Amino acid sequence: MPNLQRYEQKIRKYKEKLKNLITRIGISYPKEFELIDEVSEKLILPCQLGILFFGDFDIIYFEKIKNHLNHVFDSFFFDIKNLGEYNFTSEIFSKGVKKEYKEMKKSSNKIKIHPTNKFYQILIDERIKKNLGMIIAITNLPIYSSTDDNVLFLYGEAHLKHRCAVISSFELKENYYNTPENHSIFAKRVIKEICHEVGHLILGPDHCHDNLCVMRFSNEINEIDKKSSRFCYKCNLKLNEIRKKFNF
């Protein structure tokens, strides 16, 4: 019996060492970012929308985003709130990270990309705490999809069940493509991607086939630049149907 106890103690000791190693190098347990949401009610419109910034964003971008969302989604939001900046702890920041080669670059350096669920759980908690209908994260970090880890360097992703979305500005800046920085182009791209993901939260997962509609799927940056920041006629009809459904 004493030998068995010593054996169990050794197993616990090695298990703890392995856990500490995994935490230190940033490998995630399969359920590390499993999302928990105590609120199961369906989205009721109009609602309040919150925008949380993971990184340093000029306040002027928020004002432009807010004005455009209020114009495109007329009457859908009681208020659009700037929730300020959020900073990961060093422990959380390292978890779930993958290293991938930067797209469209002749570089041997790998970029650290982060899983979307890392953002979603924080967004869920903030949405519940602040009683928001939906919430959006904007980050300058490159991201990959937690539902399909082969989908890398996302522009954005929405989680309909949990009423949240995350947009990455990593590939939206001109300097990513070795061209001079352009704040106007950057703002337009961010606005389009936010409208696109908010559109998913309201209209559902389908994309639009109209090349100019903001709900058109964009696989490359030139596709974002070509499309409008507004909805096409058919998608606007869908928005109007939702207005009628919720009587506003």
N, C-alpha and C positions, 0 to 999 in steps of 0.2 A: 504493500500500500504506500509506504513512504516513497518508493521508486516511482510509482505512478504520479504522485503529487509533484515530485521534482520534474517529471516529464511534462506535466501540464503547465508548470511554471515556465519551463523553457519555451513551450509552444506560445504562450501568451507574450513572453518577452520578445521572441522573434516576430510575432504578429504585429506588436507595437512598433518595432524597428522598421518593418516593412511599410506600415501605415505612415510613419514619419517620413520615410524616403519618398513615398508616392506623393505626399503633400508637398515636399520640398521641390521635387522636379516638375510638379504641375500635371501629373497624370490624373484623370478623373475616374472615380468609381462610376459604374454604369448608371447609378441612380443619384449621382451627386447633384445634378441639376434637374431632378424630377420636380415638376412644377406643382406647387400647392396653392390652391385657391379656395378659400372658405366661402366665397360669394358665388353662388350658382345661378343667380337670377339672370334672365336674358336682358340684353341691352334695351333700354327705354330711351326713346328720343322725344324732344331734344335732350341733350346731356351736356355735362362739362367735360372738356378735353384738357389734359395736362401734357406738357412737353418738358421732358427731363434731358439735360445735356450731360453727356459723358465726355468731358473734354472742354477746351476753351473755345467758346463761340461768342462772337460779337453780338451785343444786344440788338443791333440793327437787323440781324438775320431773324431774330424772333419776331420783331415787329412786322417785317415783310411777310413772314410765314403766317402770322396771325391774320393780317389783313387779307391775304389771298385765300386762306381757308374760310374766313367769314364770307368772302365773295362767292367762292365756288360752292361751298356747302351752306348757302344762305338759309338761316333759321335752324340749322341742325344743332348749333351749340349755344347754350346759355352764356358760356364764357370759355375762353382758351387761356389757360394759365401757364405762365413761365415758372416751372418748378425749380429752376436754378441748376447748379452743377452738382454732379455726383462723382465721388472719387472712390474707386475700388480700394479695399485693403490690399496690401501686398500679397497676402495669402490667396484671396479670391482672384486677384488679377492673374496669377500664374496658373490657376486651375483651368483645365479644359483646353489649354492652348495647343495649337498645332503649328508646325513650321512648314511653310510652303513657299515655293518660288514665286516671286512677284510677277504677275502677268504683264505682258507687253514690254518687258524690260530684258535687255541682254546683260543680266546680272546673275552671279552665282550665289548671291546672298539670299537667304530665306527670310520670309516675313512671318512674324507671330500673328496668327489669326485666332479670333475668339468665338466661342459658341454662342448662338443667339439665346439659348436658355439661361445663360449667365446674366443677361440683361432682363429677360422676361420675369424671373422671380422677383427682382428688385422692383420692376414696374408693377407687378401684381400687388405687392405689398404697399407701394405708394398709391395705387389706384384705390385700394380698400381704405387706407388711412385717410385719404383726402376726399373720399366719396365721389370719385370721378366715374364718368360713364366709360371712357376709354383713355388710354395713355400712350404716348409716343416717346421713344428714346432716339436722340441724335448723337452719334458717336464719331470721333475721328479714327477709331480703331477699325481695322479690317475684320470682317466677321464671316463665319460659315454657319450653315444651317444645322441645328441640333436634330432635326428630323431626318436629314440626309447629309451625313458628314462628307459626302463627295461634292456637295454644292458649296464651292469656295468663293471668297471675295464677293459677297452679296452686296448689291446696292441697298437692299432692304428686304424685310420679311415681316409678315403680319401673323399673329396668332389669334384666330377668330374666337376660339373658345374662351380665352382669357382676356380678350378685348385690349390687346396691346400690340405694339409693333416697334421695330428697331430699324433705323436708317443709318447706313455708314457713309460718311463723306470721304472715305479714304480714296476712292477712285473718281470722285466728283471734282476734285481740284485739278486745275490746269497743270500744275507742276508735276503731277503724276505722269503726264504725257510729254514731259520735257518741253513744255511751252510756258510762256510768261504767265504769272498769276493774274487772274481776271475775276474780281469780286462779283461782277454782274453775272457772268456765266455761271459761277459757282452757286450764287443765290438761286438762279433759275433752276438749276439741276436739283438742288436740295428741295425746293418748293414742289417740283414735279414728283419727286420720289415720295415726299410726305403725302401729297394729294393722292398718289397711287395707293399707298398703304392704308390711309384713312378710308379711301374708296373700298378697299377690300373689307375693312372692319364693318362698313355699312352695307355694301352690296353683296359681299360674299367672295368666294375664291376665284371666280371666273375672270379671265382677261377679255379685253375687247379686241376685235379684229380691225377696227378703224385705225389706220396708221397715225392719225393725228390725235387720237383720244389719249388722255392721260392714263387711262386704264390699259393701254396697250403694253404688252410685256416687252421689256428692254433687256437685251442680252449684252449689248455693247453701248459705249458712251455716245456714239453718233446716233443711235436709236433714241436715246433720251433727248438729245439735242433737237432731233427732227420733230418729235411729237409736241403737242400743245400741253399747257399746264391746266387745261380745262377738259370737261367731259363732252363727248359727242352727243348728238341728238338722242340716240337710243339710250345711252347711259343716263342722260338727264331725265328721260322718261321714267327710268327705274327709280331715280331719286324722288321724283314727284309721286310715284306710287307709294313710296315709303312715307312721304309727308302725309298722304291721304290716310294711310294705315294708322299712323299715330296722331292724326287730326291736328296738324300744325302747319 
